[in-house]
Structures are given as structure tokens and as C-alpha cells.
Amino acid sequence: MPRQGKKYLAAKQKIDPLKNYDLEEGLKLLKETTYCRFDETVDLAIRLGVNPKQPEQMVRGAVALPHGLGKEVKVLVFAKGEKEKEAKEAGADYVGGEDLIERISSGWLDFDRAIATPDMMGLVSKIGKILGPRGLMPNPKSGTVSFEVGKAVSEVKGGKIEFRVDKGGVLHMPAGKVSFVTQKLSENISSLLEAVLRAKPSSSKGTYLKSIVLSTTMGPGIKIEPTSFRAASK
């Protein structure tokens, strides 16, 4: 296990490991414990009361953050004809068909999100084993398989993110940058949690939001009290 640095340990000492902070307190503490020179990403780790091994308890979805992620998102679109033109006009970084399939098959993955029109999915499925494990496979449920490619590109560029619970029942989600004012981070986080609550499987019993941990790219975790968000779901 790598040795933790002095700055990390100093930041960790400011956090009570036994306390669940409310969101406002947690965000204030997050900014106080930031020590890196670069603008870190703010991350959420949400443990859910689901069993992802059961297909009916898989939690996944997409949500547009009101204030975006604070970074440029490279978008690739699989389309042809008029839809190719529409994607380019909307600001897609890469647009094409078989040419992109070949590049990706050769190991090129210089993009953050992929979108496809439904008629291109037959081609895209050829590289599913490459895109799938990296969370890059277009999916109708998240709005990344659509003939409305212009709208899809604009949403992704504007901060729409996808989420999917991992094998351990945990969601890992970016919420913005440390440089964001507290209100913007709070509104982004609230939007994320509202989307997670809406995605609750009907077969999930007991406590759905088990724990919420807030952190920066390099910083220690801060536990957030999930009770208020649970109450908001009722």
C-alpha cells in the first residue's frame, strides 16, 4: 500500500471519521482540505441497498448536471448522411462510421463519450468488447443511442453524465470541480442524488441510500448524512 503524504494526512485529521456531515458542512470541509495545485474533480461514492447480481436490481441512468462538470468533454458520434452533418454542427469532436470502428479496433480511445444513431449499432456492436468495459458503449437507456444526435451531443457537452452501479453496489459519480462555488456543487450533487433515487428498482427492499462519501481526486473521504435525501424520496 502506497505511503500517504503529509498533506493528505493533515487534511484527513480535519475530518471526523465517525461523523456524517450535512451537505453544506461537507462541501465547506472539502474546500478546506484541498491541497493540490490543480483543479481537482469532486467525486461522490454512493453505496446502495441493491444486489447488482440480480438483473432487476441493476441501477443505471443518466442525468444532466445544472452546472456541468467544469471540463471539456470529447464526444464521438457514429452516424452517416444528414445525421453526420447534424452531429458536427452540434459540436461533436469525431463523427464517422467504419473509419472510427477501425481506429478504435486498433487501440485509439481519445474520447470521453460515444453516441450512435440506431442504424449504426450493428457496426458499433463489433467493438462492444472494447467500449463496454470502459463505459463508452452507446445505450438507449442513457440517451446515447438516438436519431436526435444534435440534442444528444449538446446534452453530453453540457454536462450530462451516465451512471451505473458496480459489482459491490456502489455508484461512483463526478459532481464538478473544487473551483465551483459551493452552491453550484450543492445543486449538481442534489441533481445526481435525485436521479439515483428515481432509478431505485421496485425490487429493492430496506434502506436504498446506505452511505454517501464526498471526496476530491486526491483528498480523503467525507461522509455525508443520507437521511435528508432518503426523506426527499418519500
Secondary structure as UniProt FT lines:
FT   HELIX           6..13
FT   TURN            17..18
FT   HELIX           23..32
FT   STRAND          41..48
FT   TURN            52..53
FT   HELIX           55..57
FT   STRAND          60..64
FT   TURN            66..67
FT   STRAND          75..78
FT   HELIX           82..90
FT   STRAND          94..96
FT   HELIX           98..105
FT   TURN            106..107
FT   STRAND          113..116
FT   HELIX           118..120
FT   HELIX           121..124
FT   HELIX           125..127
FT   HELIX           128..131
FT   HELIX           132..134
FT   HELIX           140..142
FT   HELIX           149..157
FT   TURN            158..159
FT   STRAND          160..164
FT   TURN            167..168
FT   STRAND          170..177
FT   TURN            178..179
FT   HELIX           182..198
FT   TURN            202..203
FT   STRAND          209..216
FT   STRAND          222..224
FT   HELIX           227..232
//
